[in-house]
Amino acid sequence: MIAVGISLVIFTLATGILYLRLHALPDRIAHNKIQLQVVCVLGLLAMFTHMHIFWIAGLLLAFVDIPDLIGPIKRIVAATEVIAGASINHPK
Protein backbone atom coordinates (compact mmCIF):
# COMPACT_ATOMS: atom_id res chain seq x y z
CA MET A 1 0.00 0.00 0.00
CA ILE A 2 2.93 2.35 0.67
CA ALA A 3 4.33 1.66 -2.79
CA VAL A 4 0.98 2.47 -4.38
CA GLY A 5 0.75 5.71 -2.37
CA ILE A 6 4.27 6.78 -3.38
CA SER A 7 3.66 5.91 -7.03
CA LEU A 8 0.37 7.85 -6.92
CA VAL A 9 2.14 10.95 -5.56
CA ILE A 10 4.91 10.66 -8.16
CA PHE A 11 2.39 10.16 -10.98
CA THR A 12 0.33 13.15 -9.82
CA LEU A 13 3.42 15.40 -9.66
CA ALA A 14 4.67 14.21 -13.04
CA THR A 15 1.27 14.80 -14.64
CA GLY A 16 1.07 18.31 -13.13
CA ILE A 17 4.57 19.22 -14.33
CA LEU A 18 3.80 17.90 -17.82
CA TYR A 19 0.54 19.89 -17.92
CA LEU A 20 2.21 23.13 -16.85
CA ARG A 21 5.10 22.67 -19.33
CA LEU A 22 2.64 22.00 -22.14
CA HIS A 23 0.53 24.98 -21.09
CA ALA A 24 3.59 27.29 -21.10
CA LEU A 25 4.75 26.11 -24.54
CA PRO A 26 3.37 29.14 -26.48
CA ASP A 27 5.09 31.49 -24.02
CA ARG A 28 8.47 29.96 -24.83
CA ILE A 29 7.87 30.12 -28.59
CA ALA A 30 6.74 33.78 -28.83
CA HIS A 31 9.25 36.01 -30.62
CA ASN A 32 8.98 39.65 -29.58
CA LYS A 33 7.71 41.47 -26.49
CA ILE A 34 4.26 42.50 -27.70
CA GLN A 35 3.59 39.06 -29.12
CA LEU A 36 4.74 37.48 -25.85
CA GLN A 37 2.36 39.66 -23.84
CA VAL A 38 -0.63 38.74 -26.01
CA VAL A 39 0.28 35.04 -25.90
CA CYS A 40 0.63 35.17 -22.10
CA VAL A 41 -2.78 36.80 -21.73
CA LEU A 42 -4.33 34.13 -23.95
CA GLY A 43 -2.61 31.45 -21.88
CA LEU A 44 -3.97 32.90 -18.65
CA LEU A 45 -7.46 33.12 -20.14
CA ALA A 46 -7.20 29.49 -21.20
CA MET A 47 -6.03 28.44 -17.75
CA PHE A 48 -8.70 30.31 -15.80
CA THR A 49 -11.66 29.70 -18.13
CA HIS A 50 -10.76 26.13 -19.20
CA MET A 51 -11.53 27.08 -22.80
CA HIS A 52 -8.89 25.48 -25.00
CA ILE A 53 -9.54 27.84 -27.91
CA PHE A 54 -7.54 30.55 -26.12
CA TRP A 55 -4.55 28.21 -25.75
CA ILE A 56 -4.80 27.18 -29.40
CA ALA A 57 -5.02 30.84 -30.48
CA GLY A 58 -1.96 31.64 -28.35
CA LEU A 59 -0.04 28.73 -29.85
CA LEU A 60 -0.92 29.77 -33.41
CA LEU A 61 0.00 33.39 -32.64
CA ALA A 62 3.32 32.26 -31.17
CA PHE A 63 4.21 30.42 -34.38
CA VAL A 64 3.41 33.43 -36.59
CA ASP A 65 6.30 35.86 -36.87
CA ILE A 66 4.79 39.35 -36.73
CA PRO A 67 6.73 41.73 -38.99
CA ASP A 68 8.33 44.87 -37.59
CA LEU A 69 6.08 47.72 -38.69
CA ILE A 70 7.38 50.38 -36.30
CA GLY A 71 10.98 50.37 -37.62
CA PRO A 72 10.20 51.52 -41.17
CA ILE A 73 7.74 54.13 -39.88
CA LYS A 74 10.41 55.55 -37.55
CA ARG A 75 12.85 55.75 -40.48
CA ILE A 76 10.25 57.55 -42.61
CA VAL A 77 9.62 60.03 -39.79
CA ALA A 78 13.35 60.65 -39.34
CA ALA A 79 13.86 61.17 -43.08
CA THR A 80 10.88 63.53 -43.23
CA GLU A 81 12.28 65.53 -40.31
CA VAL A 82 15.65 65.79 -42.09
CA ILE A 83 13.97 66.97 -45.29
CA ALA A 84 11.80 69.46 -43.41
CA GLY A 85 14.80 70.73 -41.46
CA ALA A 86 16.78 71.18 -44.66
CA SER A 87 13.98 73.13 -46.34
CA ILE A 88 13.51 75.40 -43.31
CA ASN A 89 17.22 76.20 -43.08
CA HIS A 90 17.56 76.87 -46.84
CA PRO A 91 14.43 78.61 -48.13
CA LYS A 92 14.15 79.05 -51.86
C-alpha positions as CSV (number, residue, x, y, z in Angstrom):
1,M,0.0,0.0,0.0
2,I,2.9,2.3,0.7
3,A,4.3,1.7,-2.8
4,V,1.0,2.5,-4.4
5,G,0.7,5.7,-2.4
6,I,4.3,6.8,-3.4
7,S,3.7,5.9,-7.0
8,L,0.4,7.8,-6.9
9,V,2.1,10.9,-5.6
10,I,4.9,10.7,-8.2
11,F,2.4,10.2,-11.0
12,T,0.3,13.1,-9.8
13,L,3.4,15.4,-9.7
14,A,4.7,14.2,-13.0
15,T,1.3,14.8,-14.6
16,G,1.1,18.3,-13.1
17,I,4.6,19.2,-14.3
18,L,3.8,17.9,-17.8
19,Y,0.5,19.9,-17.9
20,L,2.2,23.1,-16.8
21,R,5.1,22.7,-19.3
22,L,2.6,22.0,-22.1
23,H,0.5,25.0,-21.1
24,A,3.6,27.3,-21.1
25,L,4.7,26.1,-24.5
26,P,3.4,29.1,-26.5
27,D,5.1,31.5,-24.0
28,R,8.5,30.0,-24.8
29,I,7.9,30.1,-28.6
30,A,6.7,33.8,-28.8
31,H,9.3,36.0,-30.6
32,N,9.0,39.7,-29.6
33,K,7.7,41.5,-26.5
34,I,4.3,42.5,-27.7
35,Q,3.6,39.1,-29.1
36,L,4.7,37.5,-25.8
37,Q,2.4,39.7,-23.8
38,V,-0.6,38.7,-26.0
39,V,0.3,35.0,-25.9
40,C,0.6,35.2,-22.1
41,V,-2.8,36.8,-21.7
42,L,-4.3,34.1,-24.0
43,G,-2.6,31.5,-21.9
44,L,-4.0,32.9,-18.6
45,L,-7.5,33.1,-20.1
46,A,-7.2,29.5,-21.2
47,M,-6.0,28.4,-17.8
48,F,-8.7,30.3,-15.8
49,T,-11.7,29.7,-18.1
50,H,-10.8,26.1,-19.2
51,M,-11.5,27.1,-22.8
52,H,-8.9,25.5,-25.0
53,I,-9.5,27.8,-27.9
54,F,-7.5,30.6,-26.1
55,W,-4.6,28.2,-25.8
56,I,-4.8,27.2,-29.4
57,A,-5.0,30.8,-30.5
58,G,-2.0,31.6,-28.4
59,L,0.0,28.7,-29.9
60,L,-0.9,29.8,-33.4
61,L,0.0,33.4,-32.6
62,A,3.3,32.3,-31.2
63,F,4.2,30.4,-34.4
64,V,3.4,33.4,-36.6
65,D,6.3,35.9,-36.9
66,I,4.8,39.4,-36.7
67,P,6.7,41.7,-39.0
68,D,8.3,44.9,-37.6
69,L,6.1,47.7,-38.7
70,I,7.4,50.4,-36.3
71,G,11.0,50.4,-37.6
72,P,10.2,51.5,-41.2
73,I,7.7,54.1,-39.9
74,K,10.4,55.6,-37.6
75,R,12.9,55.7,-40.5
76,I,10.2,57.6,-42.6
77,V,9.6,60.0,-39.8
78,A,13.4,60.6,-39.3
79,A,13.9,61.2,-43.1
80,T,10.9,63.5,-43.2
81,E,12.3,65.5,-40.3
82,V,15.6,65.8,-42.1
83,I,14.0,67.0,-45.3
84,A,11.8,69.5,-43.4
85,G,14.8,70.7,-41.5
86,A,16.8,71.2,-44.7
87,S,14.0,73.1,-46.3
88,I,13.5,75.4,-43.3
89,N,17.2,76.2,-43.1
90,H,17.6,76.9,-46.8
91,P,14.4,78.6,-48.1
92,K,14.1,79.1,-51.9
